Amino acid sequence: MNTLLKDKPTMKLIGATRNLFLFSLLFLLLSWTGNAQEIFSELKPNQFVTFSLVPDEIKIFTFHSRQDTPAEISWLANDNVTLEFAVFDSSGKAVEIGSSYDFDSTLFIVPNEGTYRFLLKYVKSEENLGRQNISLELKDSYKLPARAKQKELRVAAGYTVKIHNISGTDLEHGQSIVTFEKAGRLKKIIRGGGTDYTGFSFPDSLPAKASPESRKSANLIKGTPDKTGDGVPDIMIDYFSGGAHCCFSTYFVNLGEIPVTAEIINTENTGLNVIGKNPKGGLRFLSNENNFAYWNIHFAGSPLPQVILEFENGELHPNFELMKKAPPGLVTLKQKARLARLKISNAPYTQDGDDFHEAFWSEMLDLIYTGNEPLAWQYFDLVWPASKPGKERFLSDFKSQLENSYYGSRRINTSNSFQNFEKALIKTLEKIK
């Protein structure tokens, strides 16, 4: 039983370092519900529209498009201006949502013929730049740049899925683009930053000297058309941002009549590996808990417990039953605690962020994640030096961190949950619009 939840009836939503992002989206939602203008302007292909906005102001545009037609809406604005946008179809369903942090445009393939609404918001900032002129342009065609090079290709469920790398220039960053084609028609585009060694890739691609585990994972991916177990064939696509050890994501795209991104799993510092098949359908995955990365210690010393994940009702969840292990011997545990205690200074612990030479809580996490939580709290009592102030504060901080983990939430790690929050925001916006 998850006994830590007995100690705290409420659970933190996101760590303090991520609150600004969360509040920004919440504010966006509230402002769209109250401030959206009901005066629409029409966007027509290859025609510029210039207007002005003040911070927190929203302008709504409409445009009509045919099925399977690319729709790229580009904007021209001051580099210091942040814009957030959403695209809705005629039924009120959100098609795209994002911000100018990623690109200077939004690009998608129109799923069905009809009239679409494009909502654009000028986000208020501390710089307070005041009223700004902004220009928009709608294009109904898309062609890969001449410098694009095909990196990989897969054929699945009648779709041809290609990954292209687009080298950067003095004026543009490099890109990695995934295209989905069916019967010669472009059906979906996914974009991200990229170089020769970053960006998108297929997880079943193997180096010449791949490990047996990697080969097993690749074979399971290739041999399982429906990887999420929802009854629709899909394809897995990995994304790597290019950091020293971060960040990794995996896209699951359903290949039905219209390709739909079913889930994006942000595994941050570690990847998502396939270890078997789920008897209920889909695949079984192995990843790591990232919520304790950099917590009170440098990354190299951060504990990253392994987690087994499976899809359930279209969402990836941890399976802690499969992670259970027999507890270590009590004599062994006491010896580990004695050795760990010798490496802890007697300096007072005053706040989350204090540095330790070694993460003694690694043993606690191993016990918790293998079904031995009561022993973890006893181990903590044995480890903490009697002369070191701040024991209760540390325990409170540790439990707060744990509540935001796979273990505490029983869902995708909240440190990885921006995509899940975005989904919730989209659903709410759909109800409003």
C-alpha positions as a printed Julia matrix, in Angstrom:
433×3 Matrix{Float64}:
   0.0    0.0     0.0
   1.17   3.5    -0.76
   1.5    4.6     2.88
   3.16   7.93    2.16
  -0.21   9.31    1.06
  -1.52   8.82    4.59
   0.86  11.51    5.79
  -0.2   14.18    3.28
  -3.83  14.39    2.11
  -2.99  16.69   -0.78
  -0.41  16.23   -3.53
   1.72  18.95   -5.11
   0.85  19.42   -8.75
   4.3   20.34  -10.01
   7.63  21.35   -8.45
   8.3   25.04   -7.83
  10.67  25.3   -10.78
   7.81  24.33  -13.11
   5.04  26.44  -11.58
   5.57  29.41  -13.91
   4.9   27.19  -16.9
   1.8   25.71  -15.31
   0.4   29.06  -14.2
   1.03  30.46  -17.67
  -1.17  27.77  -19.19
  -3.82  28.17  -16.51
  -3.83  31.93  -17.11
  -4.11  31.28  -20.83
  -7.16  29.12  -20.2
  -8.82  31.73  -17.97
  -8.08  34.58  -20.34
  -9.45  32.67  -23.31
 -12.67  32.01  -21.44
 -13.17  35.69  -20.61
 -11.3   37.89  -23.06
 -11.57  36.22  -26.46
 -12.92  38.66  -29.01
 -15.95  37.52  -30.98
 -14.95  39.64  -33.98
 -13.37  37.32  -36.52
 -10.97  38.22  -39.31
 -10.55  35.87  -42.26
  -7.2   34.47  -43.3
  -6.77  33.78  -47.0
  -3.86  31.84  -48.55
  -0.77  33.87  -49.43
  -2.17  37.15  -48.12
  -0.61  39.07  -45.22
  -2.78  40.32  -42.39
  -1.24  43.0   -40.16
  -2.77  44.12  -36.87
  -1.74  45.2   -33.39
  -2.15  43.58  -29.98
  -1.52  44.63  -26.41
  -0.39  42.16  -23.73
  -3.1   39.65  -22.76
  -5.17  40.56  -25.82
  -6.51  37.79  -28.05
  -7.52  37.96  -31.69
  -9.52  35.3   -33.51
  -9.23  34.48  -37.2
 -11.08  32.03  -39.43
  -9.93  30.19  -42.52
 -11.47  27.57  -44.76
  -9.47  24.58  -45.95
  -9.92  21.28  -47.74
  -9.12  17.84  -46.34
  -5.47  16.74  -46.57
  -4.36  20.3   -47.33
  -1.32  21.63  -45.47
  -2.08  24.67  -43.35
   0.86  26.75  -42.17
   0.17  29.99  -40.33
   3.34  32.05  -39.91
   3.71  35.17  -37.79
   6.08  38.12  -37.84
   6.62  39.74  -34.45
   9.3   41.18  -32.17
  11.64  38.43  -30.94
  10.85  39.44  -27.36
   7.11  38.92  -27.86
   5.69  35.54  -26.86
   2.59  34.39  -28.71
   0.35  31.47  -27.77
  -2.14  29.96  -30.19
  -4.84  27.35  -30.64
  -6.59  26.04  -33.76
 -10.14  24.66  -33.57
 -12.2   22.92  -36.22
 -15.87  23.74  -36.89
 -17.05  21.33  -34.19
 -14.9   23.02  -31.55
 -12.27  20.3   -31.4
  -8.71  21.51  -30.84
  -6.4   20.64  -33.73
  -3.21  22.44  -32.66
  -2.05  24.31  -29.57
   1.36  25.81  -28.88
   3.49  28.93  -28.64
   6.15  30.91  -30.47
   8.8   29.3   -28.24
   8.96  26.41  -30.72
   8.65  27.87  -34.21
   7.56  31.05  -35.97
   4.57  29.18  -37.36
   2.15  26.36  -36.75
   1.98  23.65  -39.41
  -0.54  20.81  -39.73
  -2.45  18.81  -42.3
  -6.15  19.64  -42.31
  -7.98  16.46  -41.21
 -11.4   17.41  -42.62
 -12.72  20.09  -44.94
 -14.31  23.0   -43.12
 -13.87  26.35  -41.45
 -11.26  26.6   -38.71
 -10.65  29.19  -35.99
  -7.16  30.4   -35.12
  -6.82  32.07  -31.72
  -3.69  34.15  -31.1
  -2.73  35.64  -27.74
   0.04  38.14  -26.93
   1.43  36.93  -23.58
   2.05  39.56  -20.95
   5.64  39.65  -19.65
   7.77  41.62  -17.22
   9.31  43.52  -20.13
   5.91  45.1   -20.83
   6.66  45.98  -24.45
   3.22  47.51  -24.92
   1.22  47.42  -28.12
   2.94  45.46  -30.89
   2.39  45.1   -34.62
   2.03  41.5   -35.77
   1.61  40.02  -39.24
   0.13  36.65  -40.19
   0.27  34.65  -43.4
  -1.62  31.47  -44.26
  -0.09  29.04  -46.74
  -2.0   26.04  -48.1
   1.01  24.18  -49.43
   4.16  22.74  -47.94
   7.41  21.54  -49.45
  10.48  20.3   -47.64
  13.47  22.64  -48.06
  16.0   21.61  -50.7
  18.6   20.97  -48.0
  16.38  18.35  -46.28
  17.91  14.88  -46.17
  15.93  11.71  -45.57
  17.26   9.99  -42.46
  14.96   6.98  -42.02
  11.81   5.45  -43.49
   9.18   2.98  -42.27
   6.08   1.53  -43.94
   3.23   0.58  -41.62
  -0.56   0.19  -41.9
  -0.56   1.67  -45.41
   1.48   4.71  -44.36
   4.95   5.7   -45.43
   6.61   7.48  -42.52
   9.79   9.42  -43.26
  12.2   11.29  -40.99
  14.1   14.18  -42.55
  16.91  16.26  -41.13
  17.12  19.86  -42.26
  20.5   21.43  -41.62
  20.62  24.84  -39.97
  21.82  28.05  -41.56
  23.02  31.41  -40.27
  19.38  32.52  -40.2
  17.55  29.31  -39.24
  18.0   26.55  -36.7
  18.19  22.95  -37.86
  14.99  20.9   -37.92
  13.91  17.3   -37.7
  10.63  16.55  -39.49
   8.45  13.45  -39.63
   6.02  13.13  -42.53
   3.16  10.63  -42.86
   1.98   9.8   -46.38
  -0.83   7.52  -47.53
  -1.79   6.81  -51.13
   0.58   9.57  -52.18
  -1.04  12.23  -49.97
   0.59  13.98  -47.04
  -1.5   13.2   -43.94
   0.53  14.46  -40.96
   3.66  16.43  -40.06
   5.58  16.51  -36.79
   8.36  19.06  -36.35
  11.18  19.49  -33.88
  14.64  20.98  -33.62
  17.42  18.78  -34.9
  20.92  18.23  -36.22
  22.73  15.21  -37.66
  22.65  13.43  -34.29
  19.56  14.93  -32.61
  15.88  15.09  -33.47
  13.59  12.22  -34.41
  14.5    8.58  -34.97
  12.84   5.17  -35.02
  13.52   3.17  -31.85
  13.82  -0.07  -33.79
  16.92   1.23  -35.62
  19.99  -0.6   -34.32
  23.71   0.13  -34.42
  25.98  -2.58  -35.76
  27.01  -3.71  -32.25
  23.63  -3.53  -30.54
  23.16  -5.25  -27.17
  20.86  -8.29  -26.84
  18.4   -6.08  -24.9
  18.32  -3.54  -27.73
  17.77  -6.28  -30.31
  14.92  -7.73  -28.27
  13.33  -4.28  -27.96
  13.64  -3.63  -31.7
  12.14  -7.01  -32.62
   9.18  -6.46  -30.29
   8.53  -3.04  -31.8
   8.7   -4.4   -35.34
   6.54  -7.42  -34.5
   3.77  -5.56  -32.66
   1.57  -3.41  -34.94
  -0.52  -2.13  -32.01
   1.96  -1.01  -29.38
  -0.52   0.8   -27.13
  -3.13  -1.97  -27.06
  -6.0    0.3   -28.13
  -6.89  -1.75  -31.21
  -5.34   0.68  -33.72
  -1.98   0.05  -35.41
   0.59   2.67  -34.53
   4.21   3.67  -34.87
   6.78   4.64  -32.23
   9.09   7.59  -32.85
  11.83   8.74  -30.5
  13.01  12.32  -30.07
  16.32  13.5   -28.57
  16.9   17.2   -27.92
  20.69  16.95  -27.8
  21.58  17.76  -24.21
  24.41  16.11  -22.3
  22.01  13.46  -20.99
  18.6   14.96  -21.78
  15.98  15.12  -23.1
  14.28  12.05  -24.51
  10.66  11.62  -25.65
   8.7    8.9   -27.4
   5.74   9.58  -29.68
   3.0    7.0   -30.25
   1.06   7.85  -33.43
  -2.08   5.87  -34.27
  -2.24   4.99  -37.97
  -5.99   4.91  -38.53
  -7.86   6.72  -41.25
  -6.28   9.93  -39.94
  -2.9    9.64  -38.14
  -3.33  10.9   -34.58
  -0.7   11.37  -31.9
  -2.05   9.13  -29.15
   0.61   9.9   -26.55
   3.93  11.63  -26.07
   6.01  10.23  -23.21
   8.7   12.59  -21.96
  11.27  10.36  -20.28
  13.68  13.27  -19.78
  17.1   11.8   -18.87
  16.42   8.22  -19.95
  14.77   6.47  -22.85
  11.82   4.13  -23.13
  12.82   0.51  -23.78
  10.54  -2.36  -24.72
  10.94  -5.45  -22.53
   7.94  -7.59  -23.48
   4.28  -7.78  -24.39
   1.39  -6.9   -22.15
  -1.02  -9.89  -21.99
  -3.89  -7.37  -22.14
  -2.55  -5.91  -25.38
   0.28  -3.64  -26.42
   3.84  -3.61  -25.22
   5.53  -3.49  -21.83
   8.18  -0.82  -21.3
  11.1   -0.11  -18.98
  12.17   3.42  -18.1
  13.49   5.3   -15.07
  12.08   7.63  -12.46
  13.37  11.11  -13.25
  11.75  13.01  -10.43
  14.83  12.77   -8.18
  17.31  13.88  -10.85
  19.32  16.79   -9.43
  17.35  16.65   -6.17
  19.84  17.61   -3.42
  22.73  16.22   -5.46
  24.45  16.49   -8.85
  23.05  14.5   -11.77
  25.75  11.81  -11.76
  24.83  10.97   -8.18
  21.08  11.12   -8.69
  19.13   7.9    -8.15
  17.0    6.89  -11.15
  14.95   3.84  -10.09
  13.73   1.59  -12.88
  10.01   1.61  -13.63
   7.92  -0.85  -15.64
   5.2    0.86  -17.68
   2.13  -0.41  -19.53
  -0.72   1.23  -21.41
  -4.09   1.28  -19.71
  -7.09   2.95  -21.37
  -4.78   4.76  -23.77
  -2.41   6.12  -21.11
   0.92   4.78  -19.89
   0.93   3.78  -16.22
   3.51   2.17  -13.93
   2.91  -1.46  -12.96
   4.26  -1.74   -9.42
   3.09  -5.33   -9.03
   5.66  -6.35  -11.63
   8.34  -4.35   -9.82
   8.01  -6.08   -6.46
  11.08  -7.83   -5.07
  11.93  -9.63   -1.86
  13.34  -7.26    0.78
  17.06  -7.35    1.59
  18.17  -9.02    4.78
  17.71  -6.84    7.85
  21.34  -7.28    8.91
  22.47  -6.17    5.45
  20.14  -3.18    5.56
  21.47  -2.11    8.96
  25.05  -2.35    7.71
  24.19  -0.2     4.68
  22.58   2.38    6.94
  25.66   2.5     9.19
  28.0    3.07    6.25
  25.7    5.71    4.69
  25.42   7.6     8.0
  29.2    8.02    8.16
  29.1    9.97    4.88
  26.5   12.51    6.01
  27.72  15.77    7.56
  26.19  17.16   10.74
  25.46  20.51    9.12
  21.76  21.43    9.51
  19.42  20.56    6.67
  17.34  23.69    6.07
  15.8   23.44    2.61
  15.36  21.4    -0.55
  18.53  22.07   -2.53
  21.1   21.43    0.16
  23.88  19.26   -1.26
  24.84  15.81    0.01
  27.99  13.94   -0.97
  26.0   10.8    -1.71
  22.28  10.18   -2.23
  21.54   7.94    0.76
  17.87   8.08   -0.3
  18.75   5.87   -3.27
  18.31   2.85   -0.99
  15.01   4.29    0.23
  13.74   4.62   -3.34
  14.85   1.08   -4.19
  12.86  -0.22   -1.22
   9.81   1.88   -2.06
   9.75   1.0    -5.75
  10.11  -2.73   -5.05
   7.15  -2.92   -2.66
   9.02  -2.5     0.64
   8.01   1.03    1.65
   7.8    0.43    5.45
  11.46  -0.62    5.44
  12.38   2.6     3.62
  11.15   4.77    6.5
  12.92   2.55    9.03
  16.1    2.77    6.95
  15.81   6.57    7.0
  15.6    6.56   10.81
  18.76   4.44   10.94
  20.66   6.62    8.46
  19.98  10.13    9.72
  22.68  11.22   12.23
  21.2   12.0    15.64
  23.24  15.23   15.83
  22.14  16.54   12.4
  19.27  19.08   12.62
  16.54  19.12    9.98
  15.41  15.49    9.93
  11.68  16.25    9.79
  12.22  18.94    7.17
  14.17  16.54    4.96
  11.53  13.84    5.32
   8.79  16.3     4.4
  10.73  17.47    1.33
  11.45  13.89    0.29
   7.78  12.89    0.54
   6.71  15.96   -1.42
   9.14  14.97   -4.15
   7.9   11.4    -4.03
   4.29  12.49   -4.39
   5.16  13.95   -7.8
   6.75  10.71   -8.96
   5.45   7.61  -10.7
   5.03   6.09   -7.27
   3.13   8.95   -5.69
   0.82   9.69   -8.59
   0.45   6.19  -10.05
   0.5    7.97  -13.41
   3.11   9.31  -15.78
   5.71  11.09  -13.68
   4.47  14.64  -13.1
   7.92  15.92  -13.99
   7.19  14.38  -17.39
   3.56  15.45  -17.55
   3.53  18.68  -19.58
   2.02  16.77  -22.5
  -0.68  15.32  -20.24
  -1.46  18.76  -18.84
  -1.62  20.15  -22.36
  -4.11  17.41  -23.23
  -6.28  18.42  -20.27
  -6.1   22.06  -21.38
  -7.1   21.1   -24.91
 -10.12  19.15  -23.63
 -11.21  22.13  -21.54
 -10.79  24.53  -24.46
 -12.84  22.2   -26.65
 -15.72  22.42  -24.18
 -15.49  26.2   -24.17
 -15.28  26.65  -27.94
